[in-house]
Amino acid sequence: MAFKPRKYASLRWENLKKEKAHEGRSKIKYWKKMKREINKRFLSEHYRQENFMRQSRLVVEEYTMKFELLMLKCDIVEPKEQIIARYFGGLKKRVSNMVLL
C-alpha cells in the first residue's frame, strides 16, 4: 500500500526527505519510522499526556456512574468520609493518584 501525502503534509514530507539526504541519514523505508517522523512534526509534545488524561477522565466518569448506581441499589447510608474512602479504594492506583491531584 502506498502513502501519498497531500498539501502541507506533502511539502513537509519532501522537506524531510531532503533533510535526511543532506544529513546523510538513511531513507525511510518502513511505515513505523515514517509515522514516528510525522508525529514528531505534527503532534504536540503533550499529545500522549492529553490522550491519557482524556481516557482517564472517561474511566473515572464511568466508574463514578457505576459507583453511584450501586450505592443507590444497595441503599448504603454512610458518613461522607466513608463513601469517599470507598470510592477512592475502588479506583485503579494510577487513576486514584491523578484524581487526588
N, C-alpha and C positions, 0 to 999 in steps of 0.2 A: 504494500500500500504506500503510495507516495504522499508526501506532505508538501503543499504549496501555499505558503503564507501570502496574504494579500495586504495591500495598502501599507500602513505604517509598519506592520509586522514584517512585510516583505523587505522594506528598506532596512529595518533593524537586522534582519537575517543576513542580508547581503553585507552589511557593515560588519557583523560578527564574523562572517567568513573571511573578510579582508583582514580584520584584526588578527585572527588566528594565523593566517598565512604570513602576515607581516612579522608576527612574533615567533614564527617557526613551529607553532603548535600543530598537532595532527588534526585532520578534518573530523568533523562529527559524522560518525557512521551509524550510530545507534540511537533509537528513539529516546531511551532513558537519559543519555547525555544531552541530547538536544532539548529535552523537556527541562532539564536542570538549568541549562544556559538561558532558556526563555524565561523560566521562573525567576532567575536572578534579576532579570531586567524588568519584568512586568509585574511582579508581585511585591508588595511592600515587605519590609523586614519583619513586620508584626503579623503577617498573614496567618501563619500557623497558630500563633497565640490567640489571634482573634477568632479563628475557627474553633480552637479548643474551648475558649470561653463560651462561644455560642452553643456548642454541643453540650457543655457542662450545664449551661442555663436550661437547656431543654430537658436534660436528665433530671435536674433539680425540680423543674416545674412538674414533670410527670410524677416524680416521687412525691411531691407535695400534695398533688391531687389524690393519689392513692392513699397517702397517709391520712389525709383529712376524711376521705371516704370510709376507711377502716375505723377511724376514731368514732365517726357517727354510727356506723353499723354496730360497733361493739358497745356503744353508749358509755365510753370511758370518760369519767369525770375525775380529773386530777388537777393538782395545782399547776399553774402555768410553767413553773420551773421544771417540773417532771415531764410535761409534754415536750418542752424544748429539748431536754436531755434525751428523751425517747426519739425525737425527730432526728437530732444530730447523730445519735447512735446507729440509726439505720442507713445513713449516707455512707458512701464509699469514702475512705480516708482522704484521698486526694481532693475529692469534691467538698467534703466537710471542711477541710483546711481553707479552701478557696472561699466558701460561704462565710466562714468565720472572719476572714479578712475583710 
